[in-house]
Amino acid sequence: MRGLAQAGIARRTAVLGLLGLAAGTGWSATLPAVLSQPALQTPKALGAATLAVTRAGPRLVAVGERGTVLLSDDHGVSWKQAAVPVQATLTCVRFVDEKTGWAAGHLGVVLRSDDGGASWHKQMDGLQAAALVLQAAQSAGDTKAIANAQRLVEEGADKPFFDLEFIDSQRGFAVGAYGLMLATVDGGRHWTAVALPNPKALHLYGLRARGDTLLLAGEQGLLLRSTDGGASFGALESPYKGSFFGLLHSKGDAWVAYGLRGSAYRSTDAGAKWHKLDTGLPMAVGSGVALPDGGFVLMGQAGDVLLGRDDASVLQRMPTREPVPVSGVALAADGSLVLSSLRGMRRLPALSVN
């Protein structure tokens, strides 16, 4: 993990490094114990590495290593641990309202909560995900896809999800390693594998939707788009050949893709054309959040806070108190920025962004 961190991949380094698995390690198709054991309830969870944070109404929900889920009802000032049925590391979390949300992560796990993150139940694991990919390949009659899917099944539940997006309480998507994408139309009770124009099976790191338009971002500048609610995808011309680690959609109807070496690009036509944003950072941009006024915030891997406007090509660097390895950012109900990091949760109350 150290070598990747030196290469400037903050959040994804944490995600892949904490996974601790690699292809060819002899995994059998059995369910790992961490997918059936509840996360340990411990005071140490409050300082655990967290990889993502989001809003569930006024509440903040953060997820991280060993199945840790933390909740805050005071805008990130204090946190408490939630009950989680797995010990797999969670990498992403999304809520469609103050009660209903999903978290996903290592070993293909997908969890759902119906009480604002206080408790969770498992809807998917990596064995089930691999079986769905094989089923889709067999239905399509694609010999190469069938062979690849059979390998997924043989390797076991070792493929992590990196991002989630839900259009509403029923329609949602999960994306992750080696081009894996699953979709649901019934709130996660059932999932199907989605075929993508991704012949190299590049990792998918970011996914965002607005209406029936979905954008995907990943390794080697991969950008994909659907304009029919995820029924089909096409490749977009990419402005960058390095990896994109995430996407956001601003209130001003702009899309922003960000990633390696301080790279950030903005599009006002759903990805048809991209314009470079000047971050001034030599290291990765790993997370971002839209603001109520139409602007957005991007976070550098060392905690740099960059404020953007829809009509500006230069991002404004905001003052911060301490450098921390940031993995995610959310806007609290009081306007504060709340950060997930490899050193636990952080709050920036002095930064006025709304």
C-alpha positions as CSV (number, residue, x, y, z in Angstrom):
1,M,0.0,0.0,0.0
2,R,2.9,2.3,0.7
3,G,4.0,2.3,-2.9
4,L,0.6,3.3,-4.2
5,A,0.3,6.0,-1.6
6,Q,3.6,7.5,-2.9
7,A,2.1,7.5,-6.3
8,G,-0.6,9.8,-5.0
9,I,-3.7,7.5,-4.8
10,A,-5.1,8.4,-1.4
11,R,-8.6,7.0,-1.2
12,R,-8.2,4.2,-3.6
13,T,-4.9,3.2,-2.0
14,A,-6.8,2.8,1.3
15,V,-9.6,0.9,-0.4
16,L,-7.4,-1.6,-2.2
17,G,-4.8,-1.8,0.6
18,L,-7.4,-2.5,3.3
19,L,-8.8,-5.2,1.0
20,G,-5.6,-7.3,1.4
21,L,-6.6,-9.7,-1.5
22,A,-5.2,-10.3,-4.9
23,A,-6.1,-12.4,-7.9
24,G,-4.4,-15.8,-7.9
25,T,-4.2,-16.2,-4.2
26,G,-6.2,-19.5,-4.3
27,W,-9.5,-18.2,-2.9
28,S,-12.2,-20.8,-3.1
29,A,-15.9,-20.0,-3.7
30,T,-16.8,-20.0,-0.1
31,L,-18.3,-17.1,1.9
32,P,-15.6,-15.4,4.0
33,A,-16.4,-15.2,7.7
34,V,-16.3,-11.4,7.8
35,L,-19.5,-11.5,5.7
36,S,-21.4,-13.3,8.4
37,Q,-19.9,-11.8,11.5
38,P,-21.2,-8.4,12.9
39,A,-18.8,-5.5,13.2
40,L,-17.2,-5.2,16.6
41,Q,-18.7,-2.5,18.8
42,T,-15.7,-0.7,20.3
43,P,-14.7,2.8,21.3
44,K,-11.8,2.4,18.8
45,A,-14.3,2.6,16.0
46,L,-14.5,6.4,16.5
47,G,-10.9,6.7,15.4
48,A,-11.0,4.0,12.7
49,A,-10.1,4.7,9.0
50,T,-13.3,6.0,7.3
51,L,-13.6,6.0,3.5
52,A,-16.8,7.8,2.8
53,V,-19.4,10.1,4.4
54,T,-22.8,11.3,3.3
55,R,-26.0,13.0,4.5
56,A,-29.2,11.2,5.6
57,G,-31.5,14.1,6.1
58,P,-29.8,16.2,8.9
59,R,-27.8,13.1,10.0
60,L,-24.3,12.3,8.8
61,V,-23.4,8.7,8.1
62,A,-19.7,7.6,7.6
63,V,-18.4,4.2,6.6
64,G,-15.0,2.5,6.8
65,E,-12.8,-0.4,7.8
66,R,-14.0,-3.6,9.2
67,G,-17.7,-2.8,8.7
68,T,-17.5,0.5,10.8
69,V,-20.5,2.8,10.4
70,L,-20.6,6.0,12.4
71,L,-23.5,8.4,12.9
72,S,-23.6,12.1,13.9
73,D,-26.7,14.1,14.8
74,D,-24.8,17.3,15.6
75,H,-23.2,18.1,12.3
76,G,-20.1,16.0,12.8
77,V,-19.2,17.3,16.3
78,S,-19.7,13.8,17.9
79,W,-20.2,10.3,16.6
80,K,-21.7,7.0,17.6
81,Q,-21.3,3.5,16.2
82,A,-24.1,1.8,14.4
83,A,-24.9,-1.9,14.3
84,V,-23.6,-3.6,11.2
85,P,-24.0,-7.3,10.3
86,V,-20.6,-7.7,8.5
87,Q,-16.9,-6.9,9.2
88,A,-16.0,-6.2,5.6
89,T,-14.6,-2.8,4.9
90,L,-17.2,-0.4,3.5
91,T,-16.0,2.1,0.8
92,C,-19.1,4.0,-0.2
93,V,-22.5,5.1,1.2
94,R,-25.6,6.8,-0.3
95,F,-29.0,7.8,1.1
96,V,-32.1,8.8,-0.9
97,D,-33.8,10.4,2.1
98,E,-33.3,10.6,5.9
99,K,-34.2,6.9,6.4
100,T,-33.3,4.8,3.3
101,G,-29.7,4.2,2.3
102,W,-27.1,1.8,1.1
103,A,-23.4,1.1,1.8
104,A,-21.1,-1.2,-0.2
105,G,-17.5,-2.3,-0.2
106,H,-15.1,-5.2,0.0
107,L,-16.0,-8.7,-0.9
108,G,-18.9,-7.4,-3.0
109,V,-21.0,-6.5,0.0
110,V,-24.1,-4.3,-0.3
111,L,-26.0,-3.3,2.8
112,R,-29.3,-1.4,3.2
113,S,-30.6,0.7,6.1
114,D,-34.2,1.8,6.6
115,D,-33.6,3.7,9.8
116,G,-31.1,6.4,8.9
117,G,-28.1,4.1,9.3
118,A,-28.8,2.9,12.8
119,S,-29.0,-0.7,11.6
120,W,-28.3,-2.5,8.4
121,H,-29.0,-5.8,6.6
122,K,-27.0,-7.5,3.8
123,Q,-28.5,-7.5,0.3
124,M,-25.6,-8.7,-1.7
125,D,-22.1,-10.3,-1.4
126,G,-19.3,-11.1,-3.9
127,L,-20.4,-14.7,-4.5
128,Q,-23.9,-13.5,-5.5
129,A,-22.4,-10.7,-7.6
130,A,-20.2,-13.2,-9.5
131,A,-23.1,-15.5,-10.1
132,L,-25.1,-12.7,-11.5
133,V,-22.3,-11.8,-13.9
134,L,-22.1,-15.4,-15.1
135,Q,-25.9,-15.5,-15.5
136,A,-25.8,-12.4,-17.7
137,A,-23.0,-13.7,-19.8
138,Q,-24.7,-17.0,-20.3
139,S,-27.9,-15.3,-21.3
140,A,-26.0,-13.2,-23.9
141,G,-24.2,-16.2,-25.2
142,D,-20.8,-14.4,-25.1
143,T,-18.1,-17.1,-24.9
144,K,-15.4,-14.7,-23.7
145,A,-17.7,-13.1,-21.2
146,I,-18.7,-16.5,-19.9
147,A,-15.1,-17.5,-19.4
148,N,-14.3,-14.3,-17.5
149,A,-17.4,-14.7,-15.4
150,Q,-16.6,-18.3,-14.5
151,R,-13.2,-17.0,-13.3
152,L,-15.0,-14.5,-11.1
153,V,-17.0,-17.3,-9.6
154,E,-14.0,-19.5,-9.0
155,E,-12.0,-16.6,-7.3
156,G,-14.8,-16.2,-4.7
157,A,-16.1,-13.1,-3.0
158,D,-13.1,-10.9,-3.5
159,K,-14.2,-8.0,-5.7
160,P,-14.8,-4.7,-4.0
161,F,-17.4,-2.1,-4.9
162,F,-16.2,1.5,-5.0
163,D,-19.3,3.6,-5.5
164,L,-23.1,3.6,-5.3
165,E,-25.8,5.7,-6.9
166,F,-29.5,5.6,-6.4
167,I,-31.8,7.6,-8.7
168,D,-34.7,7.0,-6.3
169,S,-35.7,4.5,-3.6
170,Q,-36.0,1.7,-6.1
171,R,-33.5,2.3,-9.0
172,G,-29.8,2.1,-8.1
173,F,-26.4,1.0,-9.2
174,A,-23.1,-0.3,-7.7
175,V,-19.8,-0.2,-9.5
176,G,-16.3,-1.5,-8.6
177,A,-13.2,-3.5,-9.5
178,Y,-12.6,-5.0,-13.0
179,G,-15.6,-3.2,-14.5
180,L,-18.2,-4.7,-12.3
181,M,-21.6,-3.0,-12.4
182,L,-24.9,-4.2,-10.9
183,A,-28.3,-2.6,-11.1
184,T,-31.5,-2.9,-9.1
185,V,-35.1,-1.7,-9.8
186,D,-36.6,-2.8,-6.5
187,G,-34.5,-1.1,-3.8
188,G,-31.8,-3.8,-3.8
189,R,-33.9,-6.9,-3.2
190,H,-32.8,-8.2,-6.6
191,W,-29.8,-7.2,-8.7
192,T,-28.7,-7.7,-12.3
193,A,-25.3,-7.4,-13.9
194,V,-24.8,-4.6,-16.4
195,A,-22.7,-5.0,-19.6
196,L,-20.5,-2.0,-20.3
197,P,-18.3,-1.0,-23.3
198,N,-15.2,-1.6,-21.1
199,P,-13.2,-4.3,-22.9
200,K,-10.1,-3.9,-20.6
201,A,-12.3,-4.5,-17.6
202,L,-11.0,-1.3,-16.0
203,H,-11.9,-0.4,-12.4
204,L,-14.9,1.8,-12.0
205,Y,-14.4,4.4,-9.3
206,G,-17.1,7.0,-9.7
207,L,-20.8,7.1,-10.6
208,R,-23.3,9.9,-10.6
209,A,-26.8,10.3,-12.0
210,R,-29.2,13.2,-12.9
211,G,-32.5,11.9,-14.0
212,D,-32.0,9.3,-16.7
213,T,-28.4,10.5,-17.4
214,L,-25.6,8.5,-15.7
215,L,-21.9,9.1,-15.9
216,L,-19.2,6.5,-14.9
217,A,-15.5,7.3,-14.3
218,G,-12.6,5.0,-13.8
219,E,-9.1,3.9,-14.6
220,Q,-7.1,5.3,-17.5
221,G,-9.4,8.1,-18.1
222,L,-12.4,5.9,-18.6
223,L,-15.7,7.8,-19.0
224,L,-19.0,6.2,-19.9
225,R,-22.5,7.6,-20.2
226,S,-26.1,6.4,-20.2
227,T,-29.0,8.6,-21.3
228,D,-31.7,5.9,-20.8
229,G,-31.5,5.3,-17.1
230,G,-28.7,2.7,-17.3
231,A,-30.3,0.5,-19.9
232,S,-27.3,1.1,-22.2
233,F,-23.9,2.9,-22.0
234,G,-21.6,4.5,-24.5
235,A,-17.9,5.6,-24.2
236,L,-17.1,9.3,-24.0
237,E,-14.0,11.0,-25.3
238,S,-11.9,11.5,-22.3
239,P,-9.8,14.7,-21.7
240,Y,-7.3,12.8,-19.5
241,K,-5.5,9.4,-19.6
242,G,-4.9,9.0,-15.9
243,S,-7.4,7.5,-13.5
244,F,-10.5,9.4,-12.4
245,F,-11.5,8.7,-8.8
246,G,-14.9,10.3,-8.6
247,L,-17.7,12.4,-10.1
248,L,-20.1,15.0,-8.8
249,H,-23.0,16.8,-10.3
250,S,-23.5,20.4,-9.1
251,K,-26.8,22.3,-8.5
252,G,-25.8,24.4,-11.5
253,D,-26.1,21.4,-13.8
254,A,-22.3,20.9,-14.2
255,W,-20.5,17.6,-14.0
256,V,-17.0,17.4,-12.5
257,A,-14.6,14.5,-12.8
258,Y,-11.5,14.4,-10.7
259,G,-8.5,12.1,-10.0
260,L,-4.8,11.6,-10.2
261,R,-2.2,14.4,-10.1
262,G,-4.6,17.1,-9.2
263,S,-6.7,16.5,-12.3
264,A,-10.2,17.9,-12.4
265,Y,-12.5,18.6,-15.4
266,R,-15.9,20.2,-15.8
267,S,-18.6,19.6,-18.3
268,T,-21.9,21.4,-18.9
269,D,-23.2,19.0,-21.5
270,A,-23.2,15.7,-19.6
271,G,-19.7,14.8,-20.6
272,A,-19.7,15.5,-24.4
273,K,-17.0,18.1,-23.8
274,W,-14.7,18.7,-20.8
275,H,-12.8,21.8,-19.6
276,K,-9.8,21.5,-17.4
277,L,-10.0,23.1,-13.9
278,D,-6.8,24.5,-12.4
279,T,-6.4,22.8,-8.9
280,G,-2.8,23.8,-8.3
281,L,-2.3,20.4,-6.7
282,P,0.4,17.9,-7.7
283,M,-1.4,15.1,-5.9
284,A,-4.7,13.3,-6.3
285,V,-8.1,14.8,-5.9
286,G,-10.1,12.0,-4.3
287,S,-13.5,13.4,-3.2
288,G,-16.0,16.2,-3.8
289,V,-19.4,17.5,-2.9
290,A,-21.9,19.9,-4.5
291,L,-22.9,23.1,-2.7
292,P,-26.4,24.6,-2.4
293,D,-25.4,27.7,-4.3
294,G,-24.4,25.8,-7.5
295,G,-20.7,25.6,-6.6
296,F,-18.7,22.6,-5.4
297,V,-15.8,21.5,-3.1
298,L,-13.0,19.2,-4.1
299,M,-10.7,17.6,-1.6
300,G,-7.0,16.9,-2.2
301,Q,-5.6,13.7,-0.7
302,A,-3.7,15.6,1.9
303,G,-6.7,17.7,3.0
304,D,-6.5,20.6,0.6
305,V,-9.9,22.2,0.3
306,L,-10.7,23.6,-3.2
307,L,-13.8,25.8,-3.7
308,G,-15.2,25.9,-7.3
309,R,-17.9,27.8,-9.1
310,D,-19.7,26.7,-12.2
311,D,-18.4,29.6,-14.2
312,A,-14.8,29.5,-13.1
313,S,-11.8,27.5,-14.4
314,V,-9.6,28.3,-11.4
315,L,-10.4,26.7,-8.0
316,Q,-10.0,28.7,-4.8
317,R,-7.9,27.0,-2.1
318,M,-9.4,27.4,1.3
319,P,-7.5,27.5,4.6
320,T,-7.4,24.2,6.6
321,R,-6.2,23.5,10.2
322,E,-4.3,20.2,9.7
323,P,-3.2,18.0,6.8
324,V,-5.1,14.7,6.9
325,P,-5.4,11.8,4.4
326,V,-9.0,12.7,3.3
327,S,-11.1,10.0,1.7
328,G,-14.5,11.6,1.5
329,V,-16.5,14.8,2.2
330,A,-20.0,15.8,3.0
331,L,-21.8,19.1,3.7
332,A,-23.4,19.1,7.1
333,A,-26.9,20.6,7.6
334,D,-25.2,23.6,9.3
335,G,-22.9,24.3,6.3
336,S,-19.8,22.8,7.8
337,L,-17.6,20.4,5.7
338,V,-17.3,17.0,7.3
339,L,-14.4,14.8,6.2
340,S,-13.8,11.1,6.4
341,S,-10.1,10.2,6.6
342,L,-7.7,7.4,7.4
343,R,-7.4,9.0,10.8
344,G,-11.1,9.1,11.6
345,M,-13.6,11.9,11.1
346,R,-12.8,15.6,10.9
347,R,-15.0,18.7,10.8
348,L,-14.2,22.1,9.3
349,P,-16.7,24.5,11.1
350,A,-14.9,27.7,10.1
351,L,-15.4,27.1,6.4
352,S,-18.5,29.0,5.2
353,V,-19.7,27.5,2.0
354,N,-23.4,28.0,1.8
